[in-house]
């Protein structure tokens, strides 16, 4: 077991219910580290009508197992929560959580540190400005939390690393289940279309509309799947298409340029040299283009 991280059990009883938390005794030094750190894990049972204000220095992710209630972040509208929902309490933000009258509520909680990576993931893309998530497969989150519970109670030889992986897995699952299916399908369709016909003139706004999303999310999706911006993706697709067309000696270089969306031949030649390190005519004549140059521009999913 990692000697630097040990969890202690703390059970609290109050008028509205009881809470069991497993808290890392060394959580504070890891508050702002770059890696994701599990600072605490909890199991909560609140009785009917219970309402409490909460405030944490951590990112707090709660899975509702039973019962209905509400979650409200300061300055935002109140949102309903029920079985299978996950709600996010951001660090340093006042929130209020309540249980409906006539029912008790069971929850599982995981507290993660203020890692820059975690802050980036939760404040951009699918999770931006989201507090309550209604996932389609909540059982996936429960499995992750069960593994967290096992580790904080039983330990492991690599506790820090194992918990970090589970913390990231929880947030990644949130992102996957929050992004609408039509956005994913639209993005995949648009990417294939750009790959097959890179010469088409299309703005980021038009491309985002095809994907049924925003320009900001579109940029995130390209970086996530292809490790580049939409403009770079189009540029790389055009260059690969140009290389294929140049293999046909009967097709003039000017025609290749136009087929790849370039009206200006000299600009096309300059772009081709930028990508491959040789001019289009040199490429056609059989001069070597090293694999190293190709790899420099290759996307993650060509």
KOLPAMAR-925679 format. One line per field, with one value per residue (C-alpha): residue in one letter; chain; x, y, z. Coordinates in nm, 4 decimals. Each point is the difference from the previous one (the first is absolute). Last residue first. Example, Ala and Ser with C-alpha at 12.3 -4.5 7.8 and 13.67 -1.06 7.14 Angstrom:
<pts>
residu <- c(S,A)
chaine <- c(A,A)
px <- c(1.3670,-0.1370)
py <- c(-0.1060,-0.3440)
pz <- c(0.7140,0.0660)
</pts>
This chain:
<pts>
residu <- c(X,X,X,X,X,X,X,X,X,X,X,X,X,X,X,X,X,X,X,X,X,X,X,X,X,X,X,X,X,X,X,X,X,X,X,X,X,X,X,X,X,X,X,X,X,X,X,X,X,X,X,X,X,X,X,X,X,X,X,X,X,X,X,X,X,X,X,X,X,X,X,X,X,X,X,X,X,X,X,X,X,X,X,X,X,X,X,X,X,X,X,X,X,X,X,X,X,X,X,X,X,X,X,X,X,X,X,X,X,X,X,X,X,X,X,X,X,X,X,X,X,X,X,X,X,X,X,X,X,X,X,X,X,X,X,X,X,X,X,X,X,X,X,X,X,X,X,X,X,X,X,X,X,X,X,X,X,X,X,X,X,X,X,X,X,X,X,X,X,X,X,X,X,X,X,X,X,X,X,X,X,X,X,X,X,X,X,X,X,X,X,X,X,X,X,X,X,X,X,X,X,X,X,X,X,X,X,X,X,X,X,X,X,X,X,X,X,X,X,X,X,X,X,X,X,X,X,X,X,X,X,X,X,X,X,X,X,X,X,X,X,X,X,X,X,X,X,X,X,X,X,X,X,X,X,X,X,X,X,X,X,X,X,X,X,X,X,X,X,X,X,X,X,X,X,X,X,X,X,X,X,X,X,X,X,X,X,X,X,X,X,X,X,X,X,X,X,X,X,X,X,X)
chaine <- c(A,A,A,A,A,A,A,A,A,A,A,A,A,A,A,A,A,A,A,A,A,A,A,A,A,A,A,A,A,A,A,A,A,A,A,A,A,A,A,A,A,A,A,A,A,A,A,A,A,A,A,A,A,A,A,A,A,A,A,A,A,A,A,A,A,A,A,A,A,A,A,A,A,A,A,A,A,A,A,A,A,A,A,A,A,A,A,A,A,A,A,A,A,A,A,A,A,A,A,A,A,A,A,A,A,A,A,A,A,A,A,A,A,A,A,A,A,A,A,A,A,A,A,A,A,A,A,A,A,A,A,A,A,A,A,A,A,A,A,A,A,A,A,A,A,A,A,A,A,A,A,A,A,A,A,A,A,A,A,A,A,A,A,A,A,A,A,A,A,A,A,A,A,A,A,A,A,A,A,A,A,A,A,A,A,A,A,A,A,A,A,A,A,A,A,A,A,A,A,A,A,A,A,A,A,A,A,A,A,A,A,A,A,A,A,A,A,A,A,A,A,A,A,A,A,A,A,A,A,A,A,A,A,A,A,A,A,A,A,A,A,A,A,A,A,A,A,A,A,A,A,A,A,A,A,A,A,A,A,A,A,A,A,A,A,A,A,A,A,A,A,A,A,A,A,A,A,A,A,A,A,A,A,A,A,A,A,A,A,A,A,A,A,A,A,A,A,A,A,A,A,A)
px <- c(-0.5957,-0.1016,0.2747,0.0838,0.3263,0.1855,0.3343,-0.0433,0.0222,0.3261,0.1487,-0.1091,0.2364,-0.1114,0.2459,0.0147,-0.2059,-0.0605,-0.3520,0.1308,0.2454,-0.2836,-0.2196,0.2870,0.1880,-0.0127,-0.3285,-0.2290,0.1651,0.0948,-0.3655,-0.1047,0.2544,-0.1046,-0.3667,0.0802,0.1860,-0.2928,-0.2637,-0.3488,0.0581,-0.2930,0.1657,-0.1358,0.1240,0.3557,-0.0064,-0.1178,0.2896,0.2370,-0.1226,-0.1553,0.1692,0.2758,-0.2524,0.1902,-0.0646,-0.3660,0.0903,0.2387,-0.2653,-0.2526,0.2516,0.0585,-0.3706,-0.0685,0.2846,-0.1357,-0.3557,0.1178,0.2149,-0.3012,-0.2163,0.2647,0.2325,0.0333,-0.2402,-0.2649,0.0299,0.1379,-0.2720,-0.2710,0.1224,-0.0049,-0.3561,-0.0987,0.1161,-0.1607,-0.3319,-0.1913,-0.2379,0.2922,-0.1182,-0.0440,0.3575,0.1235,-0.1933,0.1397,0.3507,-0.0272,-0.0151,0.1652,0.0129,0.3448,0.0256,-0.2501,0.0543,0.1635,-0.2399,-0.2986,0.1401,0.0482,-0.3529,-0.1553,0.1999,-0.0984,-0.3670,-0.0050,0.1702,-0.2244,-0.3115,0.0966,-0.0058,0.3197,-0.0961,0.0688,0.3536,0.0834,-0.1284,0.1885,0.3185,-0.0623,-0.0415,0.2947,0.2234,-0.0804,0.0469,0.3426,0.1037,-0.1155,0.2242,0.2977,-0.0182,-0.0725,0.2902,0.0537,-0.3687,-0.2319,-0.2849,-0.2396,0.0977,0.0548,-0.3263,-0.1981,0.1597,-0.0877,-0.3619,0.0071,0.1056,-0.2738,-0.2576,0.1029,-0.0549,-0.3362,-0.1153,-0.0403,-0.2094,0.1423,-0.2198,0.2637,-0.0589,0.2478,0.0905,0.1649,0.2546,-0.0329,-0.0248,0.2822,0.1867,-0.0098,0.0049,0.2869,0.2155,-0.0539,0.0889,0.3210,0.0912,-0.0452,-0.2241,-0.0197,-0.2716,-0.2810,-0.2125,-0.3541,-0.2532,-0.3616,-0.3092,-0.3104,-0.2955,-0.3556,-0.3226,0.1270,0.2490,0.3690,0.2151,0.3415,0.1201,0.3154,0.2658,0.2918,0.3672,0.0476,-0.2818,-0.2838,-0.0899,-0.3177,-0.0436,-0.3474,-0.0782,-0.2801,-0.1300,0.1117,-0.2072,0.1766,-0.0193,0.0945,0.3440,0.1626,0.1176,-0.0146,-0.3262,-0.0616,-0.3401,-0.1659,-0.0965,0.0696,0.2455,0.3469,0.0997,0.3599,0.1952,0.3107,0.1835,0.2875,0.1873,0.0203,-0.3524,-0.3155,-0.3332,-0.3303,-0.2363,-0.3629,-0.1615,-0.3699,-0.0019,0.3177,0.3512,0.2201,0.3498,0.2927,0.3311,0.3384,0.2750,0.3022,0.0256,0.2879,0.0142,0.3521,0.1138,0.0169,-0.2304,-0.1436,0.2701,0.1636,-0.3537,-0.1047,0.2564,-0.2375,-0.2220,-0.3601,-0.2347,-0.3411,-0.3126,-0.3015,-0.3158,-0.3546,-0.1994,0.0613,0.3704,0.2240,0.3566,0.2304,0.3665,0.2228,0.3670,0.1755,0.3756,0.2170,0.3778,0.0626,-0.1446,-0.1233)
py <- c(0.9324,-0.0473,0.1620,0.2367,-0.0150,0.3274,-0.0854,-0.3622,0.0867,0.1926,-0.2931,-0.2410,0.1788,0.1346,-0.1270,0.1623,-0.1877,0.2578,0.0546,0.1138,0.2339,0.1408,0.0502,0.1751,-0.1727,0.0106,-0.1912,0.2390,0.3374,-0.1019,-0.0717,0.3345,0.1896,-0.1884,0.0765,0.3670,0.0060,-0.1630,0.2446,-0.1437,-0.2597,-0.2260,-0.3401,-0.0606,0.3475,-0.0824,-0.3380,0.1692,0.2453,-0.2918,-0.1546,-0.3500,-0.2333,-0.0963,-0.1522,-0.0314,0.3682,-0.0779,-0.2092,0.2657,0.2681,-0.2045,-0.0309,0.3749,0.0811,-0.2282,0.1638,0.3477,-0.1040,-0.1466,0.3059,0.2275,-0.2232,0.0248,-0.2888,-0.3072,-0.1981,-0.1238,0.2372,0.2953,-0.0382,-0.0373,0.3045,0.2166,-0.1107,0.0726,0.3614,0.0345,-0.1129,-0.3218,-0.1659,-0.1514,0.1568,0.3293,-0.0241,-0.0447,0.3039,0.2108,-0.1321,0.1148,-0.2360,0.0103,-0.3498,-0.1167,-0.2529,-0.2377,-0.3492,0.1129,0.2912,-0.2314,-0.2519,0.2755,0.1347,-0.3455,-0.0642,0.3402,-0.0471,-0.3410,0.1328,0.3079,-0.2129,-0.2253,0.2945,0.0467,-0.0727,-0.3750,0.0331,0.3004,-0.1678,-0.3185,0.2066,0.1514,-0.3417,-0.1509,0.2886,-0.0697,-0.3733,0.0539,0.2312,-0.2604,-0.2657,0.2369,0.1143,-0.3524,-0.1746,-0.2998,0.0036,0.1120,-0.2018,0.2789,0.2765,-0.2527,-0.1886,0.3232,0.1313,-0.3264,0.0338,0.3599,-0.1131,-0.2634,0.2577,0.2345,-0.2696,-0.0857,0.3544,-0.0969,0.2644,0.2844,0.2834,0.2595,0.2806,0.2861,0.0890,0.3337,-0.1739,-0.3784,-0.0811,0.2306,0.2046,0.0709,-0.3600,-0.1277,0.3098,-0.0031,-0.3694,0.0613,0.2979,-0.2320,0.1438,-0.3277,-0.2637,-0.0809,-0.3105,-0.0415,-0.2833,0.0855,-0.1324,0.2187,-0.0398,0.0601,0.1713,0.3551,0.0606,0.0057,0.3120,0.1176,0.3611,0.1322,0.2616,-0.0050,-0.0332,-0.3256,-0.0974,-0.2237,-0.2443,-0.2075,-0.3535,-0.1390,-0.3724,0.0373,0.3578,0.3629,0.3090,0.3256,0.3397,0.2969,0.1522,0.2748,-0.2385,-0.3581,-0.1813,-0.3723,-0.1617,-0.3089,-0.3529,-0.3339,-0.2810,-0.0438,0.3613,0.0256,0.2971,0.1651,0.2561,0.2064,0.1132,0.3004,-0.0847,0.1887,-0.1543,0.1435,-0.2634,-0.1022,-0.3099,-0.0365,-0.3759,-0.1590,0.0140,-0.3058,0.0701,-0.2202,0.1826,-0.0066,0.2517,0.1779,-0.2003,0.1625,0.1042,0.0942,0.3579,0.0752,0.2641,-0.1745,-0.2666,0.1428,0.0232,-0.3641,-0.1646,-0.1657,-0.1150,-0.0203,-0.2972,0.1490,-0.1484,0.2287,-0.0084,0.1385,0.3193,0.0565,-0.0787,-0.3033,0.0130,-0.2922,0.0626,-0.2716,0.0756,-0.0236,-0.0365,0.1525,0.0285,-0.3644,-0.1266,-0.3495)
pz <- c(-4.0417,0.3642,0.2151,-0.2781,-0.1956,-0.0342,0.1568,-0.0978,-0.3681,0.0508,0.1918,-0.2715,-0.2326,-0.3338,-0.2553,-0.3424,-0.2573,-0.2666,0.1337,0.3395,-0.1688,-0.2094,0.3085,0.1821,0.2819,0.3823,0.0170,0.1904,-0.0525,-0.3532,-0.0749,0.1464,-0.2115,-0.3128,0.0713,0.0556,-0.3324,-0.1797,0.1286,-0.0333,0.2705,0.1025,-0.0384,-0.3480,-0.0970,0.1095,-0.1753,-0.3198,0.0211,0.0507,-0.3253,0.0126,-0.2474,0.2458,0.2429,0.3301,0.0473,0.0788,0.3048,0.1329,-0.0497,0.2017,0.2836,-0.0134,-0.0029,0.2977,0.1942,-0.0689,0.0920,0.3315,0.0688,-0.0473,0.2244,0.2751,0.0851,0.2220,-0.2208,0.2444,0.2977,-0.1948,-0.2615,0.2671,0.1935,-0.3118,-0.0719,0.3593,-0.0373,-0.3430,0.1511,-0.0697,-0.2438,-0.1915,-0.3252,0.1866,0.1277,-0.3565,-0.1172,0.2860,-0.0609,-0.3604,-0.2973,-0.3403,-0.1441,-0.1065,0.2849,-0.1636,0.1446,0.3245,0.0408,-0.0486,0.2469,0.2599,-0.0589,0.0492,0.3181,0.1368,-0.0813,0.1670,0.3120,0.0159,-0.0628,0.2902,0.2408,0.2071,0.3617,0.0034,-0.1354,0.2182,0.3155,-0.0857,-0.0328,0.3439,0.1634,-0.1899,0.1113,0.3635,-0.0555,-0.1558,0.2841,0.2530,-0.1527,-0.0246,0.3638,0.1318,-0.1709,0.2298,0.0869,0.2803,0.1560,0.1048,-0.2430,-0.2794,0.0403,0.0211,-0.3209,-0.1746,0.1103,-0.1253,-0.3480,-0.0085,0.1124,-0.2789,-0.2630,0.1530,-0.0833,-0.3680,-0.1787,0.2032,0.1367,0.0946,0.2497,0.0325,-0.3577,-0.0817,-0.2244,0.0301,-0.3730,-0.1067,0.2543,0.3743,0.1199,-0.2147,0.0529,0.3769,0.0093,-0.1918,0.2197,0.3026,0.2713,0.1956,-0.0365,0.2439,-0.0683,0.1279,0.0115,0.0767,0.1759,0.0353,0.2324,-0.1167,0.1079,-0.0149,-0.2791,0.0845,-0.0196,-0.1155,0.0137,-0.1617,0.0754,-0.2461,0.0981,-0.1862,-0.2378,0.1138,-0.2772,-0.0142,-0.1287,-0.0613,0.0161,0.2563,0.0170,-0.0087,-0.0810,-0.0826,0.1767,-0.2167,0.0289,0.2080,0.2728,-0.1264,0.0659,0.0246,0.0545,0.1379,-0.0878,0.1572,-0.0676,-0.1529,-0.0717,-0.1237,0.1369,-0.1471,0.2134,-0.1407,0.3076,0.2324,0.1065,0.1014,0.0858,0.1219,0.1357,-0.0498,0.1476,-0.0887,0.0199,0.1442,-0.1363,-0.0477,-0.1298,-0.1036,-0.0457,-0.1732,0.0677,-0.1489,-0.3223,-0.1889,-0.3665,-0.1013,-0.0516,0.3715,0.1491,0.3079,0.0333,0.3119,0.1541,-0.0425,0.2251,0.2472,-0.2848,0.1152,-0.0043,0.0700,0.1552,0.0235,0.2140,-0.0062,0.0482,0.3711,-0.0256,0.0128,-0.1341,-0.0787,-0.0766,-0.1429,-0.0520,-0.3341,-0.0375,-0.2699,0.0350,0.0916,-0.3322,0.0815)
</pts>
